[in-house]
């Protein structure tokens, strides 16, 4: 018989806040997400949007956790034609301002990576991600994202957020701030993979993206065009390779 809890308030509920992101003082987006690791979130979001790319021109990032705002300063400027997302983007299905109209995908350069990955190592890294997601393992409704090297069965970094897009942005942002070369690494995510997430992996330069769950057909088509190896259903000793299978050792 089911045990039902009734609460007038939810002290253990997962936190969610609108987080404002600024680049050189200009508002870029408001993202609904978890109010921690905000510096990594903002940097990863700007990388995913293609608004910053040159680590040597980066100046600093300042996170106001109480005010749920992040300020990034860089020598790179928001390019002409970019329309900021002034509205709040959903934690469940984020929206890229650059994807409106589908312009960037057709002209994106295909990734070329010589790294090769062992399927057993990918399964082990995904299992580790599930074990190392502290909030997720205490019942919080968050997604985990991890980064693992091709020559290892362990993860280098793990980040979490109520939104799977934000979790990936946080991890990509942390890797970029730490000057970690992701070209021979794989990104792992506990949630499903959409087109935008395949594009995030491509913009970060990471040629392998692995999900514990499913991926959309559109994500698989774009991943193939972008040179991203897309792997879904990575669990229980199995995985599905949806694009660019040459990077897996079989």
C-alpha positions as CSV (number, residue, x, y, z in Angstrom):
1,X,0.0,0.0,0.0
2,X,1.3,3.4,-0.9
3,X,2.4,5.8,1.8
4,X,1.1,9.3,1.1
5,X,2.6,12.5,2.6
6,X,0.6,15.7,2.9
7,X,2.5,18.9,3.5
8,X,1.3,22.5,3.7
9,X,4.9,23.6,2.8
10,X,7.7,21.7,1.2
11,X,11.0,22.3,3.1
12,X,12.7,19.5,1.2
13,X,11.5,20.6,-2.2
14,X,14.0,21.4,-4.9
15,X,14.9,25.1,-5.2
16,X,14.2,26.9,-8.5
17,X,14.8,30.5,-9.2
18,X,14.9,32.9,-12.2
19,X,18.6,33.6,-12.8
20,X,19.6,36.8,-14.7
21,X,22.7,36.6,-16.9
22,X,24.6,39.7,-18.1
23,X,27.5,40.0,-20.5
24,X,29.6,43.2,-20.2
25,X,26.6,44.8,-18.3
26,X,24.1,43.9,-21.0
27,X,21.2,41.5,-20.1
28,X,21.4,38.4,-22.2
29,X,18.9,36.0,-20.6
30,X,16.9,35.0,-17.6
31,X,17.2,31.2,-17.0
32,X,14.9,29.3,-14.6
33,X,17.1,26.9,-12.7
34,X,18.9,25.9,-9.5
35,X,20.4,28.8,-7.5
36,X,24.0,27.4,-7.1
37,X,27.1,27.1,-9.3
38,X,25.8,30.3,-11.0
39,X,29.2,31.4,-12.3
40,X,29.6,28.2,-14.2
41,X,26.0,28.4,-15.4
42,X,26.4,31.8,-16.9
43,X,29.8,31.1,-18.6
44,X,28.4,27.8,-20.0
45,X,25.3,29.5,-21.3
46,X,27.3,32.2,-23.1
47,X,29.6,29.5,-24.6
48,X,26.5,27.5,-25.8
49,X,25.1,30.6,-27.4
50,X,28.3,31.4,-29.2
51,X,28.6,34.8,-27.4
52,X,32.1,34.0,-25.9
53,X,34.7,31.6,-27.1
54,X,38.2,33.1,-26.5
55,X,39.4,32.1,-23.0
56,X,42.3,34.6,-23.2
57,X,39.8,37.5,-23.7
58,X,37.7,36.5,-20.7
59,X,38.0,39.0,-17.8
60,X,36.0,37.7,-14.8
61,X,32.6,36.4,-13.7
62,X,30.8,37.6,-10.6
63,X,27.9,35.7,-9.1
64,X,25.3,37.4,-6.8
65,X,23.7,34.3,-5.3
66,X,21.4,36.3,-3.1
67,X,20.2,38.3,-6.0
68,X,20.3,35.3,-8.4
69,X,22.3,37.3,-11.0
70,X,25.6,36.6,-12.8
71,X,27.8,39.2,-14.4
72,X,30.4,38.1,-17.0
73,X,33.0,40.5,-18.3
74,X,34.9,39.7,-21.5
75,X,36.7,41.4,-24.4
76,X,34.2,39.7,-26.7
77,X,31.0,41.6,-27.4
78,X,27.5,40.5,-28.2
79,X,27.4,40.4,-32.0
80,X,25.0,42.4,-34.1
81,X,21.8,40.6,-34.8
82,X,21.7,38.7,-31.5
83,X,18.3,39.2,-29.8
84,X,18.6,38.5,-26.0
85,X,16.0,36.2,-24.3
86,X,14.5,38.8,-22.0
87,X,11.8,36.3,-21.0
88,X,12.4,33.5,-18.5
89,X,13.5,30.3,-20.2
90,X,12.0,27.1,-18.8
91,X,14.0,24.8,-16.7
92,X,12.5,21.9,-18.5
93,X,12.9,23.0,-22.2
94,X,15.4,25.8,-22.6
95,X,15.4,27.9,-25.7
96,X,18.5,29.3,-27.5
97,X,18.2,32.8,-28.9
98,X,20.5,31.7,-31.7
99,X,18.4,28.7,-32.7
100,X,15.4,30.9,-33.6
101,X,15.1,30.5,-37.3
102,X,17.6,27.6,-37.4
103,X,20.5,29.8,-38.8
104,X,23.6,28.5,-37.0
105,X,23.4,24.8,-37.6
106,X,23.6,24.9,-41.4
107,X,27.0,26.8,-41.3
108,X,28.5,25.1,-38.3
109,X,31.9,23.3,-38.8
110,X,31.8,19.6,-38.3
111,X,33.9,18.3,-35.3
112,X,36.9,16.2,-36.0
113,X,38.2,14.2,-33.1
114,X,40.7,11.3,-33.1
115,X,39.6,10.1,-29.6
116,X,38.1,6.7,-29.3
117,X,35.9,5.5,-26.5
118,X,35.3,2.0,-25.0
119,X,31.6,1.3,-24.6
120,X,32.3,-0.4,-21.2
121,X,34.0,2.7,-20.0
122,X,31.0,4.9,-21.1
123,X,28.7,2.6,-19.1
124,X,31.0,2.8,-16.0
125,X,31.1,6.6,-16.3
126,X,27.3,6.9,-16.6
127,X,27.0,4.7,-13.5
128,X,29.4,6.9,-11.7
129,X,27.4,10.0,-12.6
130,X,24.3,8.5,-11.1
131,X,26.2,7.6,-7.9
132,X,28.0,11.0,-7.7
133,X,25.0,13.3,-8.1
134,X,24.5,14.3,-4.4
135,X,21.2,16.2,-4.7
136,X,19.7,13.7,-7.2
137,X,20.5,10.9,-4.8
138,X,18.7,12.6,-1.9
139,X,15.5,12.8,-3.8
140,X,15.9,16.3,-5.4
141,X,14.4,16.6,-8.9
142,X,17.7,17.5,-10.6
143,X,19.7,16.3,-13.6
144,X,23.3,15.3,-13.4
145,X,26.0,16.1,-16.0
146,X,29.5,14.6,-16.1
147,X,32.7,14.9,-18.1
148,X,34.9,11.9,-18.7
149,X,38.1,11.3,-20.7
150,X,38.5,8.7,-23.5
151,X,41.2,6.9,-21.7
152,X,39.4,6.6,-18.3
153,X,36.4,4.9,-16.8
154,X,36.0,7.7,-14.2
155,X,34.6,11.2,-14.4
156,X,36.5,14.4,-14.0
157,X,33.7,16.8,-13.3
158,X,30.0,16.5,-12.1
159,X,27.4,19.3,-12.0
160,X,23.7,19.3,-11.2
161,X,20.6,21.5,-11.9
162,X,16.9,21.2,-12.0
163,X,17.2,21.7,-15.8
164,X,19.2,19.3,-17.9
165,X,20.3,22.2,-20.2
166,X,21.5,24.2,-17.2
167,X,23.4,21.1,-15.8
168,X,25.3,20.9,-19.1
169,X,25.9,24.6,-19.2
170,X,27.4,24.4,-15.6
171,X,29.7,21.6,-16.6
172,X,30.8,23.2,-19.8
173,X,31.3,26.5,-18.1
174,X,33.5,24.9,-15.3
175,X,35.6,23.0,-17.8
176,X,36.2,26.2,-19.8
177,X,37.1,28.3,-16.7
178,X,39.5,25.5,-15.7
179,X,41.0,25.4,-19.2
180,X,40.1,21.7,-19.6
181,X,40.5,20.5,-23.2
182,X,37.2,18.7,-23.9
183,X,38.0,17.5,-27.4
184,X,39.0,14.1,-26.2
185,X,36.2,13.9,-23.5
186,X,32.6,12.7,-23.4
187,X,29.7,14.6,-21.9
188,X,27.2,12.5,-19.9
189,X,23.7,13.6,-19.0
190,X,21.0,11.8,-17.0
191,X,18.1,13.4,-19.0
192,X,17.0,13.1,-22.6
193,X,18.9,14.8,-25.4
194,X,17.3,17.4,-27.6
195,X,18.7,19.3,-30.6
196,X,19.9,22.2,-28.5
197,X,21.9,19.9,-26.3
198,X,23.6,18.3,-29.3
199,X,24.4,21.9,-30.4
200,X,25.8,22.8,-26.9
201,X,28.2,19.8,-27.0
202,X,29.3,20.8,-30.5
203,X,29.9,24.5,-29.5
204,X,31.9,23.3,-26.5
205,X,34.1,21.1,-28.9
206,X,33.1,17.9,-27.2
207,X,32.5,15.2,-29.8
208,X,30.7,12.6,-27.7
209,X,27.4,13.1,-25.9
210,X,25.9,10.3,-23.8
211,X,22.4,10.1,-22.3
212,X,21.1,7.6,-19.7
213,X,17.7,8.2,-21.4
214,X,16.5,8.9,-24.9
215,X,17.4,11.3,-27.7
216,X,15.1,12.9,-30.3
217,X,15.4,12.0,-33.9
218,X,16.2,15.7,-34.7
219,X,19.0,15.7,-32.2
220,X,20.4,12.5,-33.9
221,X,20.2,14.1,-37.4
222,X,21.9,17.3,-36.3
223,X,24.6,15.4,-34.3
224,X,25.5,13.4,-37.4
225,X,25.8,16.7,-39.4
226,X,27.8,18.3,-36.7
227,X,30.2,15.4,-36.1
228,X,28.9,14.6,-32.6
229,X,28.7,11.0,-31.6
230,X,25.3,10.7,-29.9
231,X,24.7,7.8,-27.5
232,X,21.4,7.1,-25.8
233,X,20.0,4.6,-23.3
234,X,23.4,4.1,-21.7
235,X,22.4,1.8,-18.8
236,X,22.1,-1.8,-17.7
237,X,25.0,-2.9,-19.8
238,X,23.6,-1.6,-23.1
239,X,23.9,1.6,-25.2
240,X,22.5,2.9,-28.5
241,X,24.8,4.8,-30.9
242,X,22.7,7.2,-33.0
243,X,25.4,9.1,-34.9
244,X,29.1,9.0,-35.8
245,X,29.7,5.4,-34.5
246,X,33.4,5.5,-35.6
247,X,34.5,6.9,-32.2
248,X,33.4,3.8,-30.3
249,X,35.8,0.9,-30.0
250,X,33.9,-2.3,-31.0
